[in-house]
Structures are given as C-alpha cells and as structure tokens.
Amino acid sequence: MSDWPTIDAAANAVMLQTFGEPVVYQSAHAGVAVGDPVTITAIRHARVREESGALANIEEISVNPSDLANFPQRGDWVTAWGSQFVVTTVRQPDPYGLVELSLMGRAGQNSDD
C-alpha cells in the first residue's frame, strides 16, 4: 500500500525547490498587519506573452500552507518582485497540497505607483 501523504509531500518539495522563489507573506485583518511577516517559497504562475515585461498588477502563485502559521486568507499581503500585493482569491489545495492564490497590486505600495 502506498503512503500517499509522503508521496504528495515529496512531489510538493520538488516542485517548490525547482520552480519556487522567495516571497514575504504577511497575515492581515481589515487592512492591518497581524503577526510577523515570514519569508516562504512560492511558485509564480506563468503569464501569457502579452502580459510579460512590465510587472503585472495581477499575479498568481502557489504556496504550501504548512509554511504559514495560519491558512492563507483573502486580504493577506505578499511582497515580491519589488511590489506588494493583496490576496484576492484563495483556492483549495491541489492534489499535492499547494494552495493557489490570486494577488492584486496594493495601491500606493508598488515602486511604479
């Protein structure tokens, strides 16, 4: 009998090691930081060619929820690629346990604002 949780965790670790990059994750409630920010590894989703080049206002990443003290929530903040984003959508974990987050640039928080 296979040990699926162990296999899933191993696949998750390989994906994060191969495709991941560091981001700073900050829990927030009602626009106010809660707790300390933590640096985690996230997989940045590829964007279509028309969106490449300048930093997009919208990004999607996958994170391992076990890297965080609390499960990701809408309204939390992610700082990466020289900009700060707010989590707008949290999707349930995929078969490997990664959670997909949709991010939108926070007004007045980015280097080009």
C-alpha positions in Angstrom: 0.0 0.0 0.0 1.3 3.4 -1.0 1.9 6.2 1.5 0.2 9.0 -0.5 0.8 11.8 2.0 4.5 11.1 1.9 4.5 10.9 -1.9 2.5 14.1 -2.2 4.8 15.9 0.2 7.9 14.8 -1.8 6.3 16.0 -5.0 5.4 19.3 -3.4 9.0 19.7 -2.1 10.5 19.0 -5.6 8.1 21.5 -7.3 8.9 24.2 -4.8 12.6 23.6 -5.0 12.6 23.5 -8.8 10.2 26.4 -9.6 9.9 28.3 -6.3 11.2 31.7 -5.4 11.1 33.6 -2.1 8.2 35.9 -1.2 7.3 37.6 2.1 3.9 36.6 3.4 2.1 38.8 5.9 -1.2 37.9 7.5 -3.6 40.9 7.6 -7.0 41.6 9.0 -9.1 44.6 7.9 -6.0 46.1 6.2 -3.8 45.8 9.3 -0.8 43.5 9.6 -1.3 40.7 12.1 1.8 38.9 13.5 5.2 38.9 11.9 5.9 38.6 8.2 7.5 35.3 7.1 9.6 34.5 4.0 8.3 31.4 2.2 8.8 29.8 -1.2 6.1 30.3 -3.8 5.7 29.2 -7.4 4.9 32.1 -9.6 2.5 31.1 -12.4 3.5 31.8 -15.9 1.8 34.7 -17.6 0.8 34.9 -21.3 3.2 36.7 -23.6 1.1 39.9 -23.8 1.4 40.3 -20.0 5.2 39.8 -19.9 7.7 42.6 -19.5 6.5 45.2 -17.1 5.2 44.0 -13.7 1.5 43.0 -13.9 -0.9 44.3 -11.4 -2.3 40.8 -11.0 -0.3 37.7 -10.2 -1.0 34.1 -9.3 1.2 32.0 -7.0 1.1 28.6 -5.3 2.2 28.2 -1.7 2.5 25.4 0.8 0.0 26.3 3.6 2.2 24.3 6.0 4.8 27.1 5.6 2.4 29.5 7.3 1.2 29.8 10.9 -2.4 30.2 9.6 -4.1 29.1 6.4 -3.9 31.9 3.7 -6.8 34.3 3.8 -8.2 36.9 1.4 -6.8 40.3 2.4 -3.3 38.9 3.4 -0.3 40.6 1.8 2.5 39.2 -0.3 5.7 41.2 -1.1 7.6 40.0 -4.1 9.3 41.3 -7.3 9.7 44.8 -5.8 5.9 45.2 -5.2 3.3 44.4 -2.6 0.1 42.5 -3.4 -3.1 41.7 -1.5 -4.5 38.2 -1.7 -7.9 38.4 -3.5 -8.7 34.7 -4.0 -7.6 31.5 -2.1 -8.3 28.2 -3.8 -8.4 24.9 -2.0 -5.2 22.8 -2.1 -4.4 21.0 -5.3 -3.7 17.2 -5.2 -0.2 17.9 -4.0 -1.3 20.2 -1.1 -0.3 23.6 -2.7 -2.8 26.4 -2.4 -3.2 28.8 -5.4 -3.5 32.5 -4.5 -4.6 35.3 -6.8 -2.9 38.6 -6.0 -3.6 42.2 -6.9 -1.2 45.0 -6.5 -1.8 47.2 -3.5 -2.4 50.8 -4.5 0.4 53.1 -3.3 2.6 50.2 -2.3 4.4 49.5 -5.6 7.6 51.1 -6.9 5.7 52.4 -10.0 2.7 53.9 -8.2 
